[in-house]
Amino acid sequence: MNVAATASKANIATGSKSKRIAVIGAGACGICAAKYLSQAGLDVTIFEIGSQIGGMWCYENDNGRSSAYRTLHINTSRGVTRFHDLDFDPEVQFFPDHWDMHKYLVKYARHFDVEKLIRFNTKVADIRPCFDPQTEPPLWELVFEDGSSERYDAVIAATGHLSVPLHVPMFQNNFKGEYLHAHYYREPEPYVGKRICIIGVGNSACDISGDVCATVQRCVLVARSGVLILPKLLFGLPFTDITRKIQRPWVPALIRRRLTRWLTYFAHGDITKLGFKPLVGKRAHVTSNGTIVTDVAYSRIEIKNGIEKIDGKTIHFVDGTSEEFDVLIAATGYLIDLPFVSRDIVPMEDNRLDLYKRMMQPGWPGLYFMGFFNLDSALNMVYEYQARWVRDIELGEADLPSESEMHADIARKREWVRQNYEYSPRHTIEEEHVPYIQELKKSQKAMRRAAGH
């Protein structure tokens, strides 16, 4: 048993469940973590850089980190998106928009008495270890922007990974018209009558294309890689309500993927006939969109498969054509952003966090990273599993495996990603929710057995 686990057990034995836990971020992940830990009797404080609950789902959030645009809707249905113990209000639409999501998260925080735990307008500038991880129980110092500091037994970073845009130098530096990353797009009105080129084929790229295509002079979507575009509705039902029936551990992964592809083909047909590249070989993060296929079929949007070069406002495509554009929007992804954690504690290379179960750096107990993954389904359900996993450790009811076992597990995960996904910054943290949830359940049971529970 490691030192941190021994100390945790001692705290429980003496009735000291008031172990102090800091949660950074009051978005969906942060308030979920705080709910589970505070309900277990732990002393939880949430630090939020802005003045609002909801993180990215708070439109024009004054924390400056939200990438929500005015017409943004969640990609999964309300039934899949909700936390297990609180539903959306009855009048909420099939696919909640950001206003619905923000209202729901505020409702969740108030319903579970989490709102009172939040310190708004508080920026964490640094997290420093105040213990020897080999001989002492965890103790972390949070240093705030104003220079003050406080100490906590554990820290959970729940700040998300969709706030620092990843720019491609060729696009950002060479285009001489209006350039912006999709993170800064908000509404279609500024682009009426303009010639616009959008780079990417993920959710944001397809949403923005659909947002502007009816009122711009020209809209080109550059889909540089193969893609699986899931419909939003099938037979009048949310597509994710249908596919959740096969998202079961006992259904082989290959069967799940093939059934999903077949249902998608049933809805859209062969989208390569519209210019999209086929998704062959390795997997990719799926896109979910209800209008993009129709917009392309109606010639509101034209698909190109890559850019050869950019000369001023002229974009030369790989098919040999070239056009002049007024606006270039790059939906080229995000960089993982952890400015308050030293790279000596948590190394980062190629936008990759090598964490045990996506949450912990071996050798540094008491420091957790929740929500740092891309998922093929709704995030909230996985936040709950992560929160339970952390809770058991902090209560002293679960013992972490050895550092060598954690490193071996991390290596297996990295190899799984390498074998199954094409290399890209977003795929370094890619997860499929069915196997990942099973991983967390199995790990939690093993750690509880190791602790005698």
C-alpha distance (Angstrom), angle and dihedral (degrees) to the residues before:
residue distance angle dihedral
M1 . . .
N2 3.82 . .
V3 3.81 125.2 .
A4 3.79 94.5 -107.9
A5 3.81 91.9 53.2
T6 3.81 91.2 48.3
A7 3.80 91.0 51.5
S8 3.80 91.1 48.4
K9 3.79 91.3 52.1
A10 3.79 90.0 49.6
N11 3.80 90.3 52.7
I12 3.79 91.6 51.9
A13 3.79 92.5 45.9
T14 3.82 91.1 55.8
G15 3.78 92.4 46.8
S16 3.80 92.4 -107.9
K17 3.78 99.3 142.4
S18 3.79 87.9 144.0
K19 3.79 90.4 93.5
R20 3.81 105.3 154.6
I21 3.80 116.4 -115.9
A22 3.82 124.8 -174.4
V23 3.79 119.5 -155.9
I24 3.80 117.4 -166.6
G25 3.80 112.2 -150.5
A26 3.83 132.8 29.3
G27 3.78 96.9 -139.8
A28 3.80 124.6 115.1
C29 3.80 93.2 -72.5
G30 3.80 96.0 46.2
I31 3.79 96.6 48.7
C32 3.82 90.3 45.4
A33 3.81 90.9 53.7
A34 3.79 91.6 46.4
K35 3.80 91.6 49.8
Y36 3.81 94.1 54.6
L37 3.79 95.6 42.9
S38 3.80 96.6 43.8
Q39 3.81 91.2 47.9
A40 3.83 86.8 55.9
G41 3.80 89.6 58.5
L42 3.80 98.2 -101.4
D43 3.82 120.4 141.2
V44 3.82 103.2 -113.8
T45 3.80 130.2 -174.2
I46 3.82 122.7 -177.1
F47 3.79 118.5 -153.2
E48 3.80 114.5 -155.6
I49 3.79 121.5 -174.6
G50 3.82 92.7 -151.1
S51 3.80 136.1 39.3
Q52 3.81 99.6 -102.2
I53 3.79 140.9 77.3
G54 3.79 115.6 -130.9
G55 3.80 108.5 57.3
M56 3.79 111.7 -148.8
W57 3.82 91.2 3.7
C58 3.79 91.4 66.5
Y59 3.81 102.9 89.7
E60 3.81 111.3 -131.5
N61 3.79 88.7 2.5
D62 3.80 109.5 -166.2
N63 3.80 89.8 -132.7
G64 3.82 85.9 78.3
R65 3.79 93.0 -133.2
S66 3.80 103.7 98.9
S67 3.79 119.6 105.0
A68 3.81 93.7 -171.3
Y69 3.80 116.6 137.8
R70 3.79 123.8 -155.6
T71 3.82 96.7 -99.8
L72 3.82 96.5 41.1
H73 3.80 117.4 139.9
I74 3.78 128.5 179.3
N75 3.82 113.6 -100.1
T76 3.80 95.3 -133.9
S77 3.80 127.4 60.9
R78 3.79 122.2 -97.4
G79 3.81 90.8 -107.2
V80 3.80 92.0 56.2
T81 3.81 95.4 37.7
R82 3.82 99.6 52.8
F83 3.78 125.0 94.7
H84 3.80 109.9 -106.4
D85 3.81 95.8 -110.8
L86 3.83 102.8 43.7
D87 3.80 128.8 47.7
F88 3.78 129.9 -154.0
D89 3.80 117.1 -102.2
P90 3.84 110.7 -80.0
E91 3.82 94.6 -110.3
V92 3.82 95.2 56.7
Q93 3.81 113.6 118.7
F94 3.83 126.3 -112.8
F95 3.80 91.3 -95.2
P96 3.82 110.0 32.1
D97 3.80 116.7 -136.2
H98 3.79 123.3 -140.4
W99 3.81 92.2 -88.1
D100 3.80 89.7 53.9
M101 3.81 90.8 47.0
H102 3.79 93.7 48.5
K103 3.80 91.9 48.9
Y104 3.81 90.3 47.9
L105 3.82 94.0 50.5
V106 3.80 91.8 48.7
K107 3.81 87.7 49.2
Y108 3.82 90.1 50.3
A109 3.81 93.1 50.0
R110 3.80 91.8 49.6
H111 3.80 95.8 41.5
F112 3.80 92.1 55.0
D113 3.82 94.2 38.7
V114 3.80 93.2 -115.0
E115 3.81 98.2 126.4
K116 3.80 91.8 77.2
L117 3.81 89.5 59.4
I118 3.82 93.8 61.8
R119 3.79 124.1 101.7
F120 3.78 104.4 -161.8
N121 3.81 126.0 -155.2
T122 3.81 91.0 26.0
K123 3.78 118.8 132.1
V124 3.80 120.3 -161.3
A125 3.80 108.1 -143.8
D126 3.81 100.7 177.9
I127 3.79 143.1 5.0
R128 3.80 115.0 -150.7
P129 3.80 129.5 -174.8
C130 3.82 113.8 -125.2
F131 3.78 96.6 -174.0
D132 3.78 143.8 62.3
P133 3.82 103.2 -109.2
Q134 3.81 90.6 -152.5
T135 3.80 96.7 55.7
E136 3.80 110.8 13.2
P137 3.80 137.8 58.4
P138 3.82 116.4 -104.5
L139 3.78 119.9 -77.9
W140 3.79 120.8 167.4
E141 3.80 129.7 -170.9
L142 3.78 118.7 -145.9
V143 3.79 113.7 -154.6
F144 3.78 115.0 -159.7
E145 3.78 130.5 -149.2
D146 3.81 91.5 -104.1
G147 3.82 90.7 57.6
S148 3.80 96.9 -105.9
S149 3.79 120.7 123.6
E150 3.80 141.9 -162.7
R151 3.79 134.3 -169.4
Y152 3.79 127.6 -126.0
D153 3.79 136.0 -179.6
A154 3.81 91.3 -132.1
V155 3.79 138.8 9.0
I156 3.80 128.6 -153.0
A157 3.80 116.9 -162.5
A158 3.82 107.6 -153.1
T159 3.78 99.3 160.3
G160 3.80 98.3 123.6
H161 3.79 131.2 -131.8
L162 3.82 103.7 -109.5
S163 3.79 102.0 84.5
V164 3.82 108.2 78.6
P165 3.83 110.9 65.2
L166 3.78 120.3 -133.0
H167 3.80 107.2 -136.1
V168 3.80 124.3 -161.5
P169 3.82 105.8 -140.1
M170 3.82 94.9 -140.7
F171 3.80 91.0 57.2
Q172 3.79 98.0 38.7
N173 3.81 98.3 42.5
N174 3.80 103.7 33.7
F175 3.79 103.9 44.0
K176 3.82 110.4 88.8
G177 3.79 98.5 -169.8
E178 3.80 123.2 73.5
Y179 3.79 110.8 -45.2
L180 3.79 126.1 -172.1
H181 3.76 138.5 157.8
A182 3.80 116.2 -119.7
H183 3.81 87.9 -113.4
Y184 3.82 88.3 75.6
Y185 3.81 98.3 44.7
R186 3.82 112.0 111.3
E187 3.83 112.5 157.2
P188 3.83 141.1 0.6
E189 3.82 100.7 -121.9
P190 3.84 97.4 88.4
Y191 3.81 90.4 58.2
V192 3.81 101.0 50.6
G193 3.81 111.0 135.5
K194 3.82 94.1 6.4
R195 3.79 131.8 121.4
I196 3.77 106.9 -114.4
C197 3.79 133.8 -172.8
I198 3.81 119.5 -166.4
I199 3.79 121.0 -165.2
G200 3.79 118.6 -150.3
V201 3.77 140.1 43.7
G202 3.80 100.5 -135.3
N203 3.78 127.3 108.7
S204 3.81 96.8 -78.4
A205 3.80 94.0 46.6
C206 3.79 93.3 50.7
D207 3.80 93.3 43.4
I208 3.80 93.1 50.3
S209 3.80 91.7 46.0
G210 3.78 90.3 53.6
D211 3.79 90.2 45.6
V212 3.80 96.1 56.5
C213 3.80 106.2 25.2
A214 3.81 98.2 89.1
T215 3.81 95.2 55.5
V216 3.80 105.0 32.9
Q217 3.78 125.7 89.2
R218 3.80 92.8 -126.1
C219 3.81 133.9 2.5
V220 3.79 123.6 -168.4
L221 3.80 122.9 179.3
V222 3.80 115.3 -158.9
A223 3.81 107.2 -148.2
R224 3.78 102.6 -174.5
S225 3.80 97.2 174.5
G226 3.79 139.6 37.6
V227 3.77 115.7 -84.3
L228 3.78 144.0 -168.6
I229 3.81 108.3 -145.9
L230 3.78 111.0 -163.4
P231 3.82 117.8 -153.7
K232 3.78 119.0 -122.6
L233 3.82 94.7 -137.4
L234 3.79 134.1 29.8
F235 3.82 122.6 178.1
G236 3.81 86.7 -5.5
L237 3.81 92.0 -59.9
P238 3.80 130.2 107.3
F239 3.79 106.8 -91.5
T240 3.82 91.7 -134.0
D241 3.81 90.3 54.9
I242 3.80 87.3 58.3
T243 3.80 98.0 43.8
R244 3.82 93.1 45.8
K245 3.83 85.9 72.5
I246 3.80 89.5 68.9
Q247 3.81 96.5 37.4
R248 3.77 92.9 98.8
P249 3.84 129.2 126.9
W250 3.79 91.1 -124.3
V251 3.81 91.9 57.9
P252 3.83 107.4 84.3
A253 3.81 113.4 -114.0
L254 3.80 92.1 -122.7
I255 3.81 90.8 54.6
R256 3.82 91.4 48.1
R257 3.79 91.7 52.3
R258 3.80 94.4 44.6
L259 3.80 93.5 48.8
T260 3.80 90.5 48.7
R261 3.81 90.8 50.3
W262 3.79 91.7 47.0
L263 3.80 92.6 51.1
T264 3.80 89.6 47.1
Y265 3.80 91.0 51.2
F266 3.81 88.5 48.7
A267 3.82 89.2 56.4
H268 3.82 100.9 39.1
G269 3.77 108.2 17.9
D270 3.80 118.5 -147.4
I271 3.80 104.7 -19.2
T272 3.80 91.8 -172.9
K273 3.81 84.9 78.4
L274 3.81 85.9 65.6
G275 3.79 92.2 54.1
F276 3.81 102.4 -92.7
K277 3.78 117.9 134.5
P278 3.81 115.0 -113.4
L279 3.77 118.4 -109.1
V280 3.78 102.7 -121.0
G281 3.77 133.5 159.3
K282 3.78 111.3 0.8
R283 3.79 125.1 31.8
A284 3.80 128.4 -103.2
H285 3.78 135.1 -160.1
V286 3.80 104.5 -84.1
T287 3.79 123.5 -118.6
S288 3.81 121.8 -140.2
N289 3.79 118.8 -158.1
G290 3.78 136.0 149.5
T291 3.82 101.5 -158.4
I292 3.81 112.4 26.0
V293 3.82 96.0 91.3
T294 3.81 92.0 51.0
D295 3.81 92.7 44.4
V296 3.81 90.5 54.1
A297 3.80 91.9 45.0
Y298 3.82 89.2 51.8
S299 3.84 90.3 50.2
R300 3.78 92.4 -118.4
I301 3.79 86.2 122.8
E302 3.80 128.5 30.9
I303 3.78 121.3 -154.5
K304 3.80 122.2 -135.2
N305 3.80 123.0 -178.1
G306 3.78 101.9 -143.8
I307 3.79 149.3 -22.3
E308 3.79 121.8 -106.0
K309 3.79 97.6 -172.6
I310 3.79 144.0 -30.2
D311 3.79 123.1 -128.1
G312 3.80 112.3 -175.5
K313 3.80 105.1 -58.3
T314 3.80 93.0 -18.9
I315 3.79 117.0 100.1
H316 3.80 118.0 -159.7
F317 3.81 112.7 -154.1
V318 3.80 127.9 -151.6
D319 3.82 90.9 -112.0
G320 3.81 89.3 67.4
T321 3.81 96.6 -104.2
S322 3.79 125.3 117.4
E323 3.80 134.9 -165.4
E324 3.77 140.0 177.8
F325 3.81 117.3 -117.1
D326 3.78 135.1 -171.0
V327 3.81 96.6 -153.7
L328 3.80 134.9 30.7
I329 3.81 117.3 -166.5
A330 3.79 115.3 -169.3
A331 3.80 113.9 -154.6
T332 3.78 88.6 -179.7
G333 3.79 101.2 140.5
Y334 3.78 136.5 -109.9
L335 3.77 143.2 -75.2
I336 3.80 120.2 -123.5
D337 3.79 105.6 -105.9
L338 3.82 120.1 -152.0
P339 3.81 104.9 144.7
F340 3.80 93.0 156.7
V341 3.83 95.8 59.2
S342 3.79 122.6 74.5
R343 3.79 116.2 -123.2
D344 3.81 85.7 -132.1
I345 3.79 87.2 67.9
V346 3.79 99.4 36.1
P347 3.80 113.1 20.7
M348 3.78 117.6 -153.4
E349 3.79 125.9 -164.6
D350 3.80 129.1 171.4
N351 3.81 89.7 -2.9
R352 3.81 88.7 -61.2
L353 3.79 127.5 135.6
D354 3.79 110.4 -158.9
L355 3.79 98.9 -157.1
Y356 3.78 131.3 155.7
K357 3.80 107.1 -103.7
R358 3.81 86.1 -9.3
M359 3.80 88.8 -71.1
M360 3.80 116.8 71.6
Q361 3.79 139.7 51.5
P362 3.82 108.0 -140.0
G363 3.78 111.6 -115.3
W364 3.81 95.2 27.4
P365 3.82 109.4 83.7
G366 3.77 119.4 -172.1
L367 3.80 94.8 36.8
Y368 3.80 116.8 102.7
F369 3.80 135.4 176.9
M370 3.79 113.8 -155.7
G371 3.78 125.5 -172.4
F372 3.79 97.6 17.4
F373 3.78 96.9 135.1
N374 3.80 141.7 86.1
L375 3.79 112.2 -125.3
D376 3.78 139.3 -161.7
S377 3.80 91.7 -137.4
A378 3.80 142.2 22.1
L379 3.80 115.3 -34.2
N380 3.79 101.1 -145.9
M381 3.80 96.1 71.8
V382 3.80 90.6 55.1
Y383 3.81 92.4 46.5
E384 3.79 86.6 60.4
Y385 3.80 93.2 53.6
Q386 3.79 91.0 47.2
A387 3.81 91.1 49.2
R388 3.81 92.4 52.3
W389 3.81 89.9 48.8
V390 3.81 92.1 53.3
R391 3.80 92.6 42.3
D392 3.80 93.5 57.9
I393 3.79 92.1 50.5
E394 3.79 93.3 49.0
L395 3.80 91.8 48.2
G396 3.80 89.7 54.6
E397 3.80 90.1 -116.6
A398 3.81 95.1 115.9
D399 3.80 130.6 46.8
L400 3.79 120.4 -147.3
P401 3.80 117.2 -128.0
S402 3.79 120.5 -111.3
E403 3.80 120.2 -72.6
S404 3.80 90.7 -110.0
E405 3.82 90.5 54.4
M406 3.80 90.9 48.9
H407 3.81 92.2 49.5
A408 3.80 90.2 49.2
D409 3.81 90.3 51.5
I410 3.80 90.9 49.5
A411 3.81 90.3 51.2
R412 3.81 90.6 51.7
K413 3.79 90.8 51.3
R414 3.80 92.3 48.8
E415 3.82 90.3 50.7
W416 3.82 91.1 48.2
V417 3.80 90.1 55.0
R418 3.80 91.4 46.2
Q419 3.79 92.9 51.7
N420 3.78 97.1 43.8
Y421 3.82 106.5 35.4
E422 3.77 136.3 49.7
Y423 3.78 111.8 -113.9
S424 3.79 113.3 -91.3
P425 3.81 134.5 132.7
R426 3.81 92.3 -106.2
H427 3.80 94.7 51.2
T428 3.80 94.3 58.6
I429 3.82 87.8 81.0
E430 3.81 97.7 33.3
E431 3.80 118.5 140.9
E432 3.79 136.4 174.9
H433 3.78 107.8 -139.8
V434 3.82 100.2 -139.0
P435 3.83 97.5 57.3
Y436 3.80 93.1 34.9
I437 3.80 92.9 54.6
Q438 3.79 89.0 48.7
E439 3.81 89.2 50.8
L440 3.79 91.0 53.2
K441 3.80 93.1 46.9
K442 3.81 92.6 49.0
S443 3.79 92.1 45.5
Q444 3.80 92.3 48.0
K445 3.81 92.1 51.3
A446 3.81 92.2 47.8
M447 3.80 92.5 49.4
R448 3.80 91.6 48.2
R449 3.80 90.9 50.8
A450 3.80 89.5 49.8
A451 3.80 88.4 53.6
G452 3.79 92.8 48.6
H453 3.81 97.5 -104.6
